[in-house]
Every structure is written in structure tokens, then in C-alpha cells.
């Protein structure tokens, strides 16, 4: 009974992981991306009439989401439409939480999508309700540092099976079943909250937070592939992340041909082969890491210092990832492929081996594959975009909801 009352009180809103086509969202997105910017340039960028842009700008100014920059008006310009506007990023923030298999990141983002602060904590083990309560308490303490800003929304990016409508998550790696993630975070922070599968959120960050994106950059299909402690994919179509009603697909158990034992009982599964944990276990078994520091970064350091054994382990992972990317690319044949996660970005020396294995394994014509521009902060931006997605889709509606 108490749980049902809690769920009724929590304001859980499914994230809108797409480039908005509504008038207010379009104007706000262009201002966030290109501001300070004049109204007539906004009209050209969005395809809206100048009258529509003026109405939306006026409403966004009244909601304190935009501000005018009269000091930047061009000399000799006449009329208010020539006064540039920009996102008023100082009064507000949103709270993003990325719950990972090993660590949980908490970020504060301004309304332009810039990360203004971040902290990382170990993901609590044990009882899922206590773990979520601990994460929510840490997030609340973190947000209290910005006492001059008003928090508008919370967003959670997490692996496993996510029901975005209810904020309920099944996460086998953490041992969570029907975990009320949205309820715990929403009530803990007393904010509206959105919950998304983390790889889908990363794909959304590429769409919504990458500066100067054009319609041509998002047209057609895109494939986002993530690898670190877990592995996953997300697909975009014409500027929108595909979010299956039964949750995202899984590539964790794709066969790789390795002898690594998997928790499913089989051998050679992708995640059991390329995850940080799997790579470290191999390094320990082969006597590559013998000192006190046995982290993945220590392994990278040993490889850079000249250890051929460490380098061989990392090259094997890079080659496995390259072959996997080729299989997925050939399966979906997307217009764009983006790779993210520390398995790609934290050891850039391995990218050449990813590319070589990809070229050898793919049966389709050559296609460039891109590494995310968010580097090792991709989880932070994924959490941030979930907290911002509703605002970017319907900024005026969000402010009405927050006021209510």
C-alpha cells in the first residue's frame, strides 16, 4: 500500500529522446545550440515564420528560459527582432544520474547541456531499495551545493530492461528486479524524473548535445554501440532514438569465439570477453598485473610502458570489438555508426585495431565509423540528456509542470 501511494506521488515522465519538432522546442534547441542568436536567424534555422518565432521567444523569455542580449545588438540594427537571445542558463539546472554496474555518476547540467559539476560513487550493493535510497540521498546532497539554482528535473540512465513509463527497471547484473528507480529518485529529490536505458540515452546525447548538428546529420538510420563493463546498442531514425516497448535489445551474448566463461553458462559471449572485469581477470591470470593497483587504468599504463603481454590483451579486445561492430553494421546497414564507452575511448591506441578488424570482417562497402565526441564522459552526458529531454521537447510545458 505504501509503495502504491509513493508511486502516485512520484512524477515519472517518459523521456522524449528525439530532436523536437514543436515550435517552442525548436526555438529553444537552436538558442541552446547557437546562442546568442537573433530571431530572424532562428526563423531561418527552424523554418518557422518570424511571427511564430517572436511568439515563442516572448513566451520563453517570460518563463525565464531565454534572456535578451541587447549588448550584442549589431550597430545600426532597428527593431527588437534584431536583439540576440540566448538560453538563460544561470537560474536553473537538471540532475542526471548514471547507474553503472560498478560506479554511479551524478551530474548537474545547465539548460544548454553543459556539465557544471559531477561526482562519482560506488554503485551500492545489496538490497535494491536501500541501494536506490542511498543513490537518491547522494544526489540530493550533491545538488544542494547549487543553492542559487533551481533544480527542474531529474534523469536516470541505467542498463538492463527499463520501463520508461513507470520508471521500473530489471537489471540482472546488479541483481535488481522490478526496481522502482523512478519512484526512488523522484521522491528522494522531489523532482519530476525520467528514466532511460543508458545506451539509448547515449545515442540521444549524440543527437541533442552535439553542437551544430544539421538535418542531414540526423537523417536516416544511426547505430550507436557501447562497450565498457557492459555492451549495448541503440538505433536512431531521422533524429529519434528507437525505444522498443519491451526494452532495448541485447548484444551481451553475441558469440566471439573466445574461451571466456559467461554468467549465462556458455563461453565466448561478448560481454564476458570485452568487459573491463573480463579483461582484468585475464590480465591477472596471465600475471600481467602483479602490483597493488589492479585497475583497468593500471593495465593501460603497463601496456604504455612497454609490456607486450598487456598490449596483446588490449589488442585482442580491440579486435573483438572491431569484428562485432562489423557484424552489427552488416546486419543493420545504418547511415552512421558511432562508438562510445571507455573500451573505445580510454585506450585510444586500440582504435587502429578496431578499425582494422572492422574492415576485414565487414562484407559491405567501406564506411567511416566515428568515435563519440564525449570521450570518457559519455555516461555523464547520457544522464544529463535524460534530465533535459523533456525540457528540450516541450520547454514551456516543463515550466508549467514544475510550477504546478
N, C-alpha and C positions, 0 to 999 in steps of 0.2 A: 504493500500500500504506500509506504513512504517513497519507494522508488518511482511509482506512477505519479505521485504528487511532484517529485523532483523533476520528472521528465516534462510534466505540464508547465513547470515554471521555466525550464531552460529554453532559451530562444535559439533553436537549432535551424539553420538555413543552409540548404544545399549550395555548395559553391557554384558559381557560374564561370566555368573555365573556358572563356572564349573572348574574342575581340567583339566588344559591344557594337550593336548597330542602332541602338536608340539614340535620339538626338542629344540628350544630356550626357550619356556615357561617351558618345563620340567626341563631343566638345571637351569633356574633362580629360579624356585619354590624350588628345592632341596637346592640350595645355600641359599635361604632366610630362609628355614626351619632348615637346619642343619649346615650352615656355621659357621666357616671356614671349608672347606671340599676339599679334593684333587680330581683331575679329575678322577682318577680311581675309587674312591668311588662313584662319581657322575654317572659314567658309570654303576656300579652295581645297584645303586638305581633306575636309569631310564630305564635300559635295552638297552641303546644306545651303539653303538660301541665307543671305545676310540677315534677313528679318528673323529667321529661326535661330541663327547663331546669337543674335542680340538678345532674344528672349531667354535662351538657355544660359548665356553668360550672366544676365541680370539675376536669374534665379540662383545660379551657383555663387555669385557674389553675395547675395542675401543669406545664403546658407553658410557663408564663411569658408567655402571650399576653394574659391578663387579670390585673388586680390588684383587690383589695378596697379600698374607701374607707370604713373604719369611722368616720373622722372626719366623714363626711357622713350617718351614720345619723340618721333622724328621731328626735327626742326622744320617748321612751316606746315606741319600736318594740321588739318582742320577737322573738327568733329570727334566725338567720343569713340567711334569705331576704330580710330587710329591709335587709341591708348592701349598699349600692350597689357595682357593679363597673364597671370601665372598661377599655379597651384599655391594656395596659402598653406604651406607645409609646416608652419610653426605651431599652430594651436593643437594639432591632433597627432595621434599615432595609432597603429594597429599592432596586435600582438600575434606573432607566429610561433608555433611550437612544432618542431620536427622530432617525432618519437622514433628513434632508431633502435636496432637490435641491441646495441651496446651503449650508445650515448644518446642523450636528448638535448637538442639545441633549442634555446628560447631567444627570439629576436624581437626587437622593436623596429618597426618600419614607419617612415613618414609616408605621406599620401602620394609622393612621387615614386614610391617603391624603393627608396634608398634605405639600406640598413643603418640605423643610427646607434644601435647597441646590440650586443649579443653575449650570451653566456652559455656554457655547456656543462651538463651534469651527467653522471652515470644514470642510465635508464634503470629505475628501481626494479628489483626482482621481487618474487614472492606474490602475494595476493594482488590481483589486478586492481581491485577497488582502492586498496591502500596505495598502490603504485600511482594510480591516477590522481588520488588526493595529494600525494607528495609532489607530483609534477605541477598540478594546479597551484599549490602553495608556493612553489619556487617561482612560477610565472608571475604570481601576484606580487611577491616580494620584489622581483626584478622590475616590474612595471612601475612600482611605487617610486622608483628613482626619478621618473619624469613627472614630478609633481606639478609642473607648469603646463603639461599637455594633457588633453583628454583622450583616453583610450576609447576608440569607436567600435572595434570588432576584434574577435579572436579567430585564429585559423589554426587547424592542426593538419599536418601532413604525416601519414603513417603507412607502413607496409601492411600486408595482409588483405583481408576482404573488408571493404568499407561500405556501409550503407549510409550514403551521404544525407539521405532524408531524415534519418533518425540519429546519426552520429554513432551508430553501434559498429564495433569492429571485432572481427575474428583475426587473431594474429598468432598462428601456431608457433612461430619462432620464440615469441615471448610467453607462450602458454596462455594467452588471453582468449576467452570465448565469450561472445556476446558482451564485450566490454563496453560500457556506456561512456565512451570517450567524450562525445559532445556534451552530455549532461554534466560530467565531472568538471570539464574545463569551463563551460558556460556558467555554471553556478559558482564555481570557485572564483572566477574573475568578474562575475556579474556583468557579462557582456554577451551580445549575440555571438554565436560561434558557427563556423563552418568546418567540416571535416572532409578530407580528400585522401585518396590513395597517393602515396608520396611520389611515385613515378609520373602519374598524371599531373600532379602539381608541378613537377619539374618541367614537363612539357608545356604547361601553361605559363611558367616563368619565361620560357623562350619566346612565347607569343606576346605576352603582355609587358614584360620588363626589359626586353632587348630594345635599345633606343633606335629610332629612325627606321622602324620596320615599315615596309610598304605592302600594298595589297598583293603584289607579285611575290613577296617573301613568304606569304602565308597561304597562297592559293594552292589547291591540290592537296595531296596527302603528305604528311610528315611522319617519320618514325623516330622515336626517342628511345634510346637504350641506356640503361643504368647498370652500373656494377660497382659494388664495394663489398659490404658484408652480405648483402643480398643482391639479387639481379632481377631486373624487370623491364618491361616495355610499355610505352604508351603511343597511341596513334592520334594524329590530328587530321581534320578535314576542313579545308577552307577557313582556317582561323579559329577552329573549335576543337577542344580535346574530346575525343570519343570516350564516353564513360558508360561502359556496359552496365545494365541494370543488375547483373549478378556479380559485379565487381570486375576488376582488371584481370586480364589473362596472366598466365604464369610461364616463365621460361626457366624456372629454378631447376627443373629436372630434365632439361634438354640433354641428350647424351653427348659426351665429349670424347669418349674413348679412353679416358684416364682410369686409373685403378683406385681413385679416391672413394672411400666409403661414404654413403649418404645416410641421413637420418631416415629416409624412406625405406632403407634396407637394401637398396641397389648400390651399384658402383658407377662412377663416371658422370654423375649428374653435374650440371653446370655450376650450381651454387656450391656444391661440395668440392669443386675443383678450383674455382677462381676467387672465392671469398677471402677476405683478409685472414679470417680464422684458419681456413684451409691452407693458405699459403704459409702462414706462420707455423702451422703444425708440420708441414713438410720440411720447412727450414730447420726446425728443432730436431726432427727425426734424422735429418742428414747432417746434423752437427754444425750447421752454418751459424746459428745463433747460440753462443755459449756464455755470453756475459749477463750482467744483471738486467739490462734493458732488452727485452724480447718483444718489443712492439713492432708494428709494420714499418714505422719510420726508421727504426733501428736497422731493419733489413734493407731498406732503401740506402741507408748510409753505408752499410757494409758493402753493398754492390758498387756504390760510387767510389769506395776506397780501393776497389780492385778485386774483390772476391768473385772469382769465376763461378763458384757454386751458387752464390746468391744471385748473380746475374742470370744464370741458367734458369733458376726457379722463376724469376720475374719475366724472362723472355718466354718461357713456356706459358705463363698466364696470359701474356700479351698475345701470343699466337693463338691460344684457345679462344680468347675474346675476338680476335680478328675473324676466325673461322665461323664463330657464332654470329657475328654481325653479317657476314656474307650469307649465311643460311636465312637469316631473318630478312635481309634486303631482297634476296631472290624470291622469298615467299610472298612478301607484300609489294615489292617493286614500287616503293614510295618515290615522291619527287625530291624529298630531302631526308637525310639521315643525320641525326645529332647524337653524339655520345657524351654521357655525363657520369659523374661519380669518381671517387678517388682512385679506383682501379685504373682509370684512364688518365686522370689529371695529376695525381700526386707523384707519379714516376714517369715524367714526360719522355725519358729515354726509351720507354717501351712503345711509344706511339708508332715508330717506324716499323716495328714487328707486327703491330696490329694491322697497319696498312698493307704490309707485305702478305700476311696471311689472308687478309680480306681479298686482295687482288687474285691470289692463287685459287681461293675457294669459290668465288662468285662466278656464276656462269653467264651473267648478264653483262652488257657493255659497261665500260668504266663509268663510275660515278664518284664524285667527291664526297667524302664523309667528313663532317665537321665536329670538332670538339666544342662543348659548351663554353661560352664566354664567361660563365660564372665561376669557372675553376673549382677550387676546393670549397667554395661557399655555396654550392648548388643547393644543399639541403636548407640553408638559411633562406635563400631566395624562394625555394619551393614553399616553405612555411609562410613566408611573407606574402606570396601571391594568393594563397588561400585566404589569408586575413583581409586582403584587398579586393578579391574578385567581385564581391557584391557591390562594393563601392564603385569599382570601375564599370560595372554593368548598369547600375541604377543609382548614381550618387545622390540624387535628391530623395529617392525612396529610402536609402540608408539613413540619411539625416532625419527623415520623418520617423523612421523606426527607432532610432536612438533617442530622439526627443520623447517618443511615447513611452 
